[in-house]
Amino acid sequence: MTTAALFILLFGCMLIGMPIALALGLSSLATILMFSHDSLASIALKLFEALSGHYTLLAIPFFILSSAFLSTGGVAKRIIRFAMSLVGHIRGGIAMASVMACMIFAAVSGSSPATVAAIGSIVIAGMVRAGYPESIAAGVISNAGTLGILIPPSIVMLVYAAATSVSAARMFMAGFIPGILMGLILMVAIYIVARVKNIPCQPWGGFKEIVTSGFSALGGLMLIIIVLGSIYGGVASPTEAAAVSAVYAFLVAVFGYRDMGPLKNTPWLMKGENVVSALFRNTIQMIIAVPKCVYDQDIRKVVLDASKVSIMLLFIIANAMLFAHVLTTERIPHHIAELIVQWGLSPWMFLIVVNILLLAAGNFMEPSAILLIMAPILFPIAMKLGIDPIHLGIIMVVNMEIGMLTPPVGLNLFVTAGITGKSIGWVIKAAMPWLSLLLLFLVLITYIPEISLFLPEYIDKMKGY
């Protein structure tokens, strides 16, 4: 009865249009008051413990702030130029470069909508000017943007790690090869479409352009090395690396590229100026600019926007963890696990059920909420069936990618619609052919666990575990 009441209340609240965070919290609160002996004080304590008790979740606001600085600054533009210098001369090269830029930006942002917004706002118009049909441009970016939650560091992976107590660092390692594989699949498909539709390519810019654009994008590319290198090398935890990434992104955007802040559009080297005097002038300018950053409108807006997103996401997580607490207290996952085992489902059959459940949930709910509700239920069943928890996590993340592209709650669809000015229906139609590649990729990830597990297991062997 407790289980029925909990889920009836949850879906009832969602059907009347209540925000998912409030629906999770209200259904949990009502179930506790009606069927549990917990006091209201204990509920408040659980809400507090939901966030303060999970050190990994502290990384989320830092990665969001880092992404905000990089999206607002000119990092995305420089990454796109670098990607264009590498593959722009191949048939379909602009679209391939867009995918590559999404892959690189995903490795510095951890967010799918941020990747679509930062890269798509620049390259969609560029692809159309180069002769691409706008539907192909929008479809490619909508799908490539989903790599933002698969290529590490990923906010969604951090949520899964907090919900299941698996290592966030190992989840990051596991997402690296699948993310590259998905990007390559998209690029191969783009090449085939470009050949069929005779889409033009750009002239070869030469090795000088690769070096020049690579040096220009070095500020953003270094963040990948700093964050992932420190995590994989055991120097820092994901939370510590996230804090460093936020500070680094601020320094790059404000003092490095100078796309925002008190030094906005101030050149490093003025015409006719020698290097020594330029170094002295820039040093003085940066010292004077430091206190001005507090009052700068661009910086304050970035911090405020990042704070709003962080608070919204953490509020959802807190309520979802209260919901997960009710599930655990009432031993609902335990009972479901016993039932699944009694049915005699094999691991591969169970994974079919998992994918169907998650694909259905992705149509109606935000990824973090889905993970926090479903992971406590599916995790113990997977353990009993001998499924690796890291493999399960990557399967869930890929399902969340697909959820970003399925109406009515597909966030990437709304971002792309905002960029192109088209209707949601038009964007859905543009994204659907490319979505089939994601579904094929889901099958590969589900039934070839080595794709996800090779890198974390290899690094464990290198460390002598």
Summary of the structure (lengths in Angstrom):
residues: 465
radius of gyration: 23.2
end to end distance: 45.1
largest distance: 80.3
contacts: 1683
relative contact order: 0.14
helix: 79%
strand: 0%
